[in-house]
Amino acid sequence: MMDCFVVMGVSGCGKSSIGAAFAAQTGARFVDADDLHPQSNIDKMAAGIPLTDEDRKPWLEIVGRSFAQSDGPLVIACSALKRSYRDIIRKTAAAPVAHLHLDGAQAVIARRMASRQDHFMPTTLLDSQFATLEPLGADEVGTRVDIDQAPEAIVAELIAHFREETI
């Protein structure tokens, strides 16, 4: 199995919970990329202002460097919505990175976001996240999984996919 995984998708799709469970079941360390944002990014998002590509670039480089500096398998929950964002992560990771795209209907994700407590990302930014989202390209290592199922089933599907990839 690979050592570098980004659990990606729009806000509210379950990146943190699925990423932590995937990491636990594969013996990897887990990091939430939200914790790597500079305060200026958090302040912007909390105010309902979407981040620009210029805002995101240093953050994405930190995500990639986290892989490069890791001494073992690492799973990072990171939106990685655009191909160009994933390219920055891959370039700074200095290792192959697989992207696990948690995908779902906007209405399902909006309901989940509305029930979250103490998160800086308001539901008002969900439209901009979906507008920005670029699915994985055929040449990108990764997989897409539908989030409209139990978390255990999502993690099992992801693990099965990457076990098959390494056989």
C-alpha positions in Angstrom: 0.0 0.0 0.0 1.1 3.6 -0.6 2.4 5.8 2.3 0.9 9.2 1.3 -2.8 9.8 1.1 -4.9 12.9 0.8 -8.6 12.5 1.8 -10.2 15.2 -0.4 -13.5 16.8 -1.1 -15.7 19.7 -0.3 -16.2 20.9 3.2 -18.6 18.7 5.1 -18.0 15.5 3.1 -16.3 13.7 6.0 -12.6 14.2 5.3 -11.6 14.4 9.0 -13.6 11.4 10.3 -13.0 9.2 7.3 -9.3 10.2 7.1 -8.8 9.4 10.8 -10.5 6.0 10.5 -8.6 5.2 7.3 -5.3 6.1 9.0 -6.1 4.1 12.1 -6.9 1.0 10.1 -3.8 1.3 7.9 -1.3 2.1 10.7 -0.8 5.7 9.4 -0.6 9.0 11.2 -3.4 11.4 10.6 -3.3 15.2 10.1 -6.2 17.5 9.4 -5.0 20.2 6.9 -7.4 22.6 8.5 -4.9 22.7 11.4 -2.2 23.8 8.9 -4.0 26.9 7.6 -2.5 30.2 8.6 -4.8 32.3 10.8 -5.4 34.7 7.9 -7.0 31.9 5.9 -9.2 30.8 8.8 -10.3 34.4 9.5 -11.3 34.8 5.8 -13.3 31.6 5.7 -15.0 32.4 9.0 -16.1 35.7 7.6 -17.6 33.9 4.6 -14.9 35.0 2.2 -13.7 32.2 -0.2 -9.9 31.7 -0.3 -8.1 32.7 -3.5 -5.5 30.5 -5.1 -2.9 32.9 -3.8 -4.2 32.3 -0.2 -4.1 28.5 -0.7 -0.7 28.1 -2.2 1.5 28.4 1.0 -1.0 26.1 2.8 -0.9 23.5 0.1 2.9 23.6 0.1 2.8 22.9 3.9 0.5 19.9 3.2 3.0 18.6 0.7 6.0 19.2 2.9 4.2 17.3 5.7 4.4 14.2 3.5 8.1 14.9 2.6 9.0 15.2 6.3 7.0 12.3 7.6 8.9 9.3 8.8 6.1 6.8 8.0 2.7 6.5 6.4 0.6 9.7 6.5 -3.0 10.5 5.8 -4.0 14.2 5.5 -7.6 15.5 5.2 -7.4 18.4 2.7 -10.0 19.7 0.3 -7.6 19.6 -2.7 -10.4 20.7 -4.9 -8.5 21.7 -8.0 -6.0 19.7 -10.1 -3.5 22.6 -9.7 -3.9 22.3 -5.9 -3.2 18.6 -6.0 -0.2 19.3 -8.3 1.3 21.6 -5.6 0.9 18.9 -3.0 2.5 16.2 -5.2 5.4 18.5 -6.1 6.2 19.4 -2.6 5.6 15.9 -1.2 8.6 14.4 -3.1 6.7 11.1 -3.1 3.7 9.5 -4.8 0.5 10.8 -3.3 -2.9 9.1 -3.6 -6.1 11.2 -3.5 -9.2 9.7 -1.9 -12.1 11.7 -3.2 -15.1 11.7 -0.9 -18.0 12.6 -3.2 -21.6 13.2 -2.5 -24.7 15.2 -3.4 -24.6 18.9 -2.4 -27.9 18.6 -0.4 -26.5 15.7 1.7 -23.3 17.6 2.5 -25.2 20.9 3.3 -27.3 19.0 5.8 -24.2 17.6 7.4 -22.5 21.0 7.5 -25.6 22.6 9.1 -25.4 20.1 12.0 -21.6 20.7 12.7 -20.6 22.6 15.8 -17.5 24.9 16.2 -16.2 24.7 12.6 -15.0 27.8 10.9 -16.4 27.0 7.4 -19.9 28.3 6.9 -22.5 26.5 4.7 -22.7 29.7 2.6 -19.3 28.7 1.0 -20.5 25.3 -0.1 -21.6 26.6 -3.5 -18.1 28.0 -4.2 -16.6 24.7 -3.1 -18.7 22.7 -5.6 -18.0 25.3 -8.3 -14.2 24.9 -7.7 -14.2 21.1 -7.5 -12.3 19.3 -10.3 -12.7 15.5 -10.2 -9.5 13.4 -10.3 -8.0 13.1 -13.7 -7.4 9.7 -15.3 -3.7 10.2 -14.8 -4.0 11.0 -11.0 -3.5 8.2 -8.5 -6.6 7.9 -6.4 -10.2 6.9 -6.3 -13.7 8.4 -5.8 -16.1 7.0 -3.2 -19.8 7.9 -2.7 -20.3 9.2 0.9 -23.9 8.2 1.0 -23.1 5.1 3.0 -21.9 4.2 6.5 -18.4 5.5 7.4 -17.2 1.9 8.0 -18.2 1.0 4.4 -16.4 4.1 3.0 -13.2 3.2 4.8 -13.5 -0.5 3.8 -14.0 0.5 0.1 -10.9 2.8 0.3 -8.7 0.1 1.9 -9.9 -2.5 -0.6 -9.1 -0.2 -3.5 -5.5 0.4 -2.5 -4.9 -3.2 -1.6 -5.9 -4.1 -5.1 -3.7 -1.4 -6.5 -0.6 -2.9 -4.9 -1.2 -6.5 -5.8 
